[in-house]
Amino acid sequence: MIFSQYPTTRMRRNRSDEFSRRLTRETTLTRSDLVYPVFLIDSENGAEDIRSMPGIKRHGLNSLIEIAKACVHKNIPAIALFPRINEEDKHLDARSAYDDNALIPRALRLLKKEVPELGVIVDVALDPYTPHGQDGLLSASGKILNDETVSILCKQALSYAYAGADVIAPSDMMDGRIGAIRKDLESHGFYDTKILSYAAKYASNFYAPFRDAVGSVQMGKNIDKRTYQMDPSNLQEALHEAALDIAEGADMIMVKPAMLYCDVIRVLKDTLAKPTFAYQVSGEFAMIKSACNSNGLNERDWILESLLCIKRARADAIFTYFALDAAEWLS
C-alpha cells in the first residue's frame, strides 16, 4: 500500500473539526453494545453493598425489577444474572443449582412477568452452589469431575430454560458441556433458547471481587481453577476452544476478561465470524473505580474509553458493571 507524503497528505485534516471526526470514526460505542451483570440475593426486598465493588449492589427481587426497568429505560438490551446463594443451600452435589424454586428460576419468572421486553442471560456454573467454590463436582481426591459436572449443568440449564431464560451462558469451561446442553434443550423443545459459551475464560486474578460478590470464596483467599480455565499465556488454544463450542451449538462466544485480552477478542472474531462478547470483569471495574476515586480523574472519560477499546477489538457486546452509567452518557 502506497501513501502520498506530507504536505500532500496531512493526517490532521480529518481531525480538525468535530463533524469530520464523527464522519471518519471507525468504531462507535452504543447502548446496544451493553449487557448489565446483576448480583442477586434471596430476598424479596432491599439491596446490599459489595465491599470489593464500590457502587455495585446485590439485589433482592423487588430491587431487581427496578434495575431491569432502568435498563429498559436506558435502552440496554439485556441483563445477566449471578446469584449469591445462602450457605445452607450449598452442597457438594450442587443440587440447588437445578432446584426449580431456587433464586434464579424465581427471578426469571418474575422478570418475564414484569419486564418481558428485556433480554435475560443466566450464568450456568456450579461455583455459587458448592461449599468449595469450584465450578465442578469433586472426586474424593479433590479432582474436578468433568462428565459428572456436565450432567448437573444440563439439569441447571433446563431448569433455567423452563423458567424463561433467553440465553444460557455456561461459564464453567468443562469439556463437552455446550453440546450436551444444546442436545437437552432441543430434546425438550427449547429450539430458540440461545447459548452464549464462555469459550475463552482465562484463569485470571481479575475475578477476585466477583467471587466475593457471589460468595463463592472469601475475598483474598486463593482458589485454583487452572485445571479447567485457560492459561493466560495461550491464544491459539482460545481459538480451538471457541471453534469446538461453535461446532457443538453455541450461538455466541465470550472472552473473559476483556481489557487485557483484546488480542484474543480480535482473533476469535476475525477467524470464526461468530457473535463475540467480552466481559469487563470485576477486577477491571475495581481498577478503574479505584484510579478515578483516588486521583480525582474524570470517570466518564475513563469508562467510555475502556469500553470503546473493547469494541474496537471487535467485541459485538460487552458485559460491564458500568452499563447503567455508560448508557446514560451515550444517550
C-alpha positions as CSV (number, residue, x, y, z in Angstrom):
1,M,0.0,0.0,0.0
2,I,1.5,3.3,-1.1
3,F,0.6,6.6,0.6
4,S,1.3,10.1,-0.5
5,Q,3.7,12.1,1.6
6,Y,3.5,15.3,3.6
7,P,2.4,18.0,2.7
8,T,0.1,16.4,0.2
9,T,-1.2,14.2,3.0
10,R,-1.9,15.9,6.3
11,M,-3.4,13.4,8.7
12,R,-4.7,16.1,10.9
13,R,-7.1,17.5,8.3
14,N,-9.8,15.0,9.2
15,R,-9.2,15.5,12.9
16,S,-9.6,19.3,12.7
17,D,-13.4,19.5,13.1
18,E,-16.0,17.7,15.2
19,F,-18.1,16.9,12.1
20,S,-15.2,15.3,10.2
21,R,-14.0,13.3,13.3
22,R,-17.5,11.9,13.5
23,L,-17.7,11.1,9.8
24,T,-14.4,9.3,9.8
25,R,-14.8,7.5,13.1
26,E,-14.1,3.8,12.6
27,T,-15.6,2.4,15.8
28,T,-18.8,3.5,17.5
29,L,-20.0,2.5,21.0
30,T,-23.7,2.5,21.6
31,R,-26.1,1.5,24.3
32,S,-27.0,-1.6,22.2
33,D,-23.5,-2.9,22.9
34,L,-24.0,-3.2,26.7
35,V,-25.1,-6.0,29.0
36,Y,-25.5,-5.3,32.7
37,P,-24.4,-8.0,35.1
38,V,-26.7,-8.1,38.2
39,F,-26.0,-9.9,41.5
40,L,-28.9,-11.4,43.4
41,I,-29.7,-12.3,47.0
42,D,-32.5,-14.5,48.2
43,S,-34.7,-11.7,49.5
44,E,-37.9,-10.0,48.4
45,N,-36.8,-6.5,49.3
46,G,-33.7,-4.4,49.6
47,A,-30.2,-4.4,48.3
48,E,-26.8,-4.7,49.9
49,D,-23.4,-3.1,49.1
50,I,-20.5,-5.2,47.8
51,R,-17.4,-4.1,49.6
52,S,-15.0,-5.0,46.8
53,M,-17.0,-3.4,44.1
54,P,-17.9,0.3,45.0
55,G,-21.3,1.4,43.8
56,I,-22.4,-2.2,42.9
57,K,-25.1,-4.0,45.0
58,R,-26.6,-7.4,45.5
59,H,-30.3,-7.0,44.8
60,G,-33.4,-8.6,46.2
61,L,-36.2,-9.5,43.8
62,N,-38.1,-6.2,44.0
63,S,-34.8,-4.2,43.6
64,L,-34.0,-6.5,40.6
65,I,-37.2,-5.4,38.9
66,E,-36.3,-1.7,39.5
67,I,-32.9,-2.3,37.9
68,A,-34.5,-4.2,35.0
69,K,-36.9,-1.3,34.3
70,A,-33.9,1.1,34.4
71,C,-32.1,-1.0,31.8
72,V,-35.1,-0.9,29.5
73,H,-35.5,2.9,30.0
74,K,-31.8,3.4,29.1
75,N,-32.1,1.1,26.1
76,I,-29.8,-1.6,27.4
77,P,-30.7,-4.9,25.6
78,A,-30.1,-7.4,28.3
79,I,-29.0,-8.2,31.8
80,A,-27.0,-11.2,33.1
81,L,-27.9,-12.8,36.5
82,F,-25.5,-14.0,39.1
83,P,-26.7,-15.4,42.4
84,R,-25.3,-15.2,45.9
85,I,-26.5,-18.4,47.5
86,N,-27.2,-18.9,51.2
87,E,-24.6,-21.1,52.8
88,E,-27.2,-23.7,53.9
89,D,-28.1,-24.1,50.2
90,K,-24.6,-25.0,49.1
91,H,-23.9,-28.7,48.7
92,L,-21.1,-30.9,47.4
93,D,-23.5,-32.3,44.7
94,A,-24.6,-28.7,43.8
95,R,-28.3,-29.8,43.9
96,S,-29.6,-26.3,44.5
97,A,-28.3,-25.4,41.0
98,Y,-31.2,-27.1,39.4
99,D,-33.9,-26.5,42.0
100,D,-36.9,-25.0,40.2
101,N,-37.8,-23.0,43.2
102,A,-34.3,-21.6,43.8
103,L,-33.3,-18.0,43.5
104,I,-32.5,-17.8,39.7
105,P,-35.7,-19.6,38.4
106,R,-37.9,-17.4,40.7
107,A,-36.1,-14.3,39.4
108,L,-36.5,-15.4,35.8
109,R,-40.2,-15.9,36.2
110,L,-40.6,-12.5,37.9
111,L,-38.6,-10.8,35.2
112,K,-40.5,-12.3,32.4
113,K,-43.8,-11.3,34.0
114,E,-42.8,-7.7,34.9
115,V,-40.2,-6.7,32.2
116,P,-40.8,-9.1,29.3
117,E,-39.0,-6.9,26.7
118,L,-35.6,-7.2,28.5
119,G,-33.3,-10.0,27.4
120,V,-32.2,-12.2,30.3
121,I,-28.9,-14.1,30.3
122,V,-28.2,-16.6,33.0
123,D,-24.9,-17.9,34.2
124,V,-24.7,-21.7,34.2
125,A,-21.9,-22.9,36.5
126,L,-21.7,-24.6,39.9
127,D,-19.3,-22.4,41.8
128,P,-22.1,-20.4,43.6
129,Y,-23.7,-23.7,44.7
130,T,-20.8,-25.6,46.1
131,P,-19.1,-25.0,49.5
132,H,-15.6,-25.2,48.0
133,G,-16.3,-22.6,45.2
134,Q,-15.1,-24.8,42.3
135,D,-17.1,-24.8,39.1
136,G,-17.3,-28.6,39.1
137,L,-18.1,-31.6,41.3
138,L,-15.1,-33.0,43.2
139,S,-13.8,-36.6,43.5
140,A,-12.7,-37.9,46.8
141,S,-9.1,-36.8,46.0
142,G,-10.2,-33.3,45.0
143,K,-10.1,-33.7,41.2
144,I,-12.7,-31.8,39.1
145,L,-15.0,-34.4,37.6
146,N,-15.8,-33.2,34.1
147,D,-18.5,-35.5,32.8
148,E,-20.4,-35.7,36.1
149,T,-20.3,-31.9,36.2
150,V,-21.7,-31.6,32.7
151,S,-24.7,-33.7,33.8
152,I,-25.5,-31.3,36.5
153,L,-25.0,-28.3,34.2
154,C,-27.6,-29.8,31.8
155,K,-30.1,-30.0,34.6
156,Q,-29.3,-26.4,35.6
157,A,-29.7,-25.2,32.0
158,L,-33.1,-26.9,31.6
159,S,-34.4,-25.5,34.9
160,Y,-33.5,-22.0,33.7
161,A,-35.0,-22.6,30.3
162,Y,-38.3,-23.7,31.7
163,A,-38.2,-20.6,34.0
164,G,-37.9,-18.3,30.9
165,A,-34.2,-17.7,30.3
166,D,-33.5,-16.2,26.9
167,V,-29.8,-17.1,26.9
168,I,-28.0,-19.9,28.7
169,A,-24.4,-18.9,29.4
170,P,-22.2,-21.8,30.6
171,S,-19.1,-20.2,32.2
172,D,-17.6,-23.3,33.8
173,M,-15.1,-24.4,31.0
174,M,-15.9,-28.1,31.3
175,D,-15.3,-30.1,28.1
176,G,-18.3,-31.0,26.1
177,R,-20.9,-29.1,28.0
178,I,-22.1,-27.0,25.1
179,G,-23.0,-30.0,23.0
180,A,-24.7,-31.7,25.9
181,I,-26.7,-28.6,26.9
182,R,-27.7,-28.0,23.3
183,K,-28.9,-31.6,22.9
184,D,-31.0,-31.4,26.1
185,L,-32.5,-28.0,25.1
186,E,-33.5,-29.3,21.7
187,S,-35.0,-32.5,23.1
188,H,-37.2,-30.5,25.4
189,G,-38.4,-28.1,22.8
190,F,-36.2,-25.1,23.6
191,Y,-35.2,-24.6,20.0
192,D,-34.9,-20.8,20.3
193,T,-33.0,-20.7,23.6
194,K,-29.6,-19.3,22.8
195,I,-26.3,-20.5,24.2
196,L,-23.6,-18.0,25.0
197,S,-20.5,-20.0,25.7
198,Y,-17.7,-18.7,27.8
199,A,-15.4,-20.2,25.3
200,A,-12.2,-18.4,26.3
201,K,-12.4,-17.9,30.0
202,Y,-8.9,-17.4,31.4
203,A,-7.6,-18.3,34.9
204,S,-7.3,-14.7,35.8
205,N,-6.5,-12.8,39.0
206,F,-9.0,-10.2,38.0
207,Y,-12.0,-12.2,39.1
208,A,-11.4,-11.8,42.8
209,P,-14.1,-9.1,43.5
210,F,-16.7,-11.1,41.6
211,R,-16.0,-14.2,43.8
212,D,-16.6,-12.0,46.8
213,A,-19.8,-10.7,45.3
214,V,-21.3,-14.2,44.7
215,G,-19.8,-15.6,47.9
216,S,-18.0,-18.5,46.1
217,V,-14.9,-17.9,48.1
218,Q,-13.8,-15.5,50.8
219,M,-12.1,-12.3,49.5
220,G,-8.4,-12.7,49.4
221,K,-8.4,-16.5,49.6
222,N,-6.8,-18.2,46.6
223,I,-8.9,-20.7,44.7
224,D,-7.1,-22.7,41.9
225,K,-9.1,-23.2,38.7
226,R,-6.2,-23.7,36.4
227,T,-7.2,-27.3,35.5
228,Y,-10.3,-26.0,33.6
229,Q,-9.9,-22.3,33.0
230,M,-7.4,-21.3,30.3
231,D,-3.7,-20.3,30.8
232,P,-3.3,-16.5,30.2
233,S,-0.3,-17.4,28.0
234,N,-2.4,-19.0,25.3
235,L,-4.1,-17.6,22.3
236,Q,-4.3,-20.4,19.8
237,E,-5.9,-22.6,22.5
238,A,-8.7,-20.0,22.8
239,L,-9.3,-20.3,19.0
240,H,-9.5,-24.1,19.4
241,E,-11.9,-23.9,22.4
242,A,-14.2,-21.4,20.6
243,A,-14.3,-23.4,17.4
244,L,-15.3,-26.5,19.4
245,D,-18.0,-24.7,21.2
246,I,-19.4,-23.3,18.0
247,A,-19.4,-26.8,16.4
248,E,-21.3,-28.1,19.5
249,G,-24.1,-25.5,19.1
250,A,-23.0,-22.2,20.7
251,D,-24.8,-19.2,19.2
252,M,-22.4,-16.7,20.7
253,I,-18.9,-16.9,22.3
254,M,-17.4,-15.0,25.2
255,V,-13.9,-13.8,26.0
256,K,-13.2,-13.1,29.7
257,P,-11.5,-10.9,30.9
258,A,-11.8,-8.2,28.3
259,M,-9.5,-5.3,28.6
260,L,-6.3,-7.3,28.9
261,Y,-7.4,-9.8,26.3
262,C,-8.4,-7.6,23.4
263,D,-6.0,-9.5,21.2
264,V,-8.0,-12.7,21.9
265,I,-11.3,-11.0,21.1
266,R,-9.9,-9.8,17.7
267,V,-8.5,-13.2,16.7
268,L,-11.7,-15.0,17.6
269,K,-14.0,-12.6,15.8
270,D,-11.8,-12.3,12.7
271,T,-11.3,-16.0,12.4
272,L,-14.6,-17.5,13.4
273,A,-17.0,-14.7,12.4
274,K,-19.4,-15.6,15.2
275,P,-21.1,-13.1,17.6
276,T,-18.3,-12.5,20.1
277,F,-18.9,-11.0,23.5
278,A,-16.4,-9.7,26.1
279,Y,-16.7,-9.4,29.9
280,Q,-15.2,-6.4,31.5
281,V,-14.7,-8.2,34.8
282,S,-14.9,-7.2,38.4
283,G,-11.1,-6.6,38.7
284,E,-11.1,-4.3,35.7
285,F,-14.1,-2.4,37.1
286,A,-12.4,-2.1,40.5
287,M,-9.2,-0.9,38.9
288,I,-10.8,1.9,37.1
289,K,-13.0,2.9,40.0
290,S,-10.0,3.0,42.4
291,A,-7.9,5.1,40.0
292,C,-10.7,7.6,39.5
293,N,-11.8,7.8,43.1
294,S,-8.2,8.1,44.4
295,N,-6.9,10.6,41.9
296,G,-9.9,12.8,41.1
297,L,-10.0,11.6,37.5
298,N,-12.8,12.0,35.0
299,E,-14.7,8.7,35.5
300,R,-16.9,9.2,32.4
301,D,-13.9,9.6,30.1
302,W,-12.0,6.7,31.6
303,I,-15.0,4.3,31.4
304,L,-16.1,5.2,27.9
305,E,-12.6,4.9,26.6
306,S,-12.2,1.5,28.2
307,L,-15.4,0.3,26.6
308,L,-14.6,1.8,23.2
309,C,-11.3,0.0,23.1
310,I,-13.0,-3.4,23.8
311,K,-15.5,-2.6,21.0
312,R,-12.6,-1.6,18.7
313,A,-11.2,-5.1,19.3
314,R,-14.4,-6.2,17.5
315,A,-16.5,-7.3,20.5
316,D,-20.2,-7.4,19.5
317,A,-21.4,-6.8,23.1
318,I,-19.7,-6.0,26.4
319,F,-20.7,-7.2,29.8
320,T,-19.9,-4.3,32.1
321,Y,-20.7,-3.1,35.6
322,F,-20.6,0.4,34.1
323,A,-23.5,-0.3,31.8
324,L,-26.1,2.0,33.5
325,D,-23.7,4.9,33.7
326,A,-22.4,4.3,30.2
327,A,-25.9,4.1,28.7
328,E,-26.8,7.4,30.3
329,W,-23.7,9.1,28.9
330,L,-24.2,7.5,25.4
331,S,-27.8,8.7,25.2
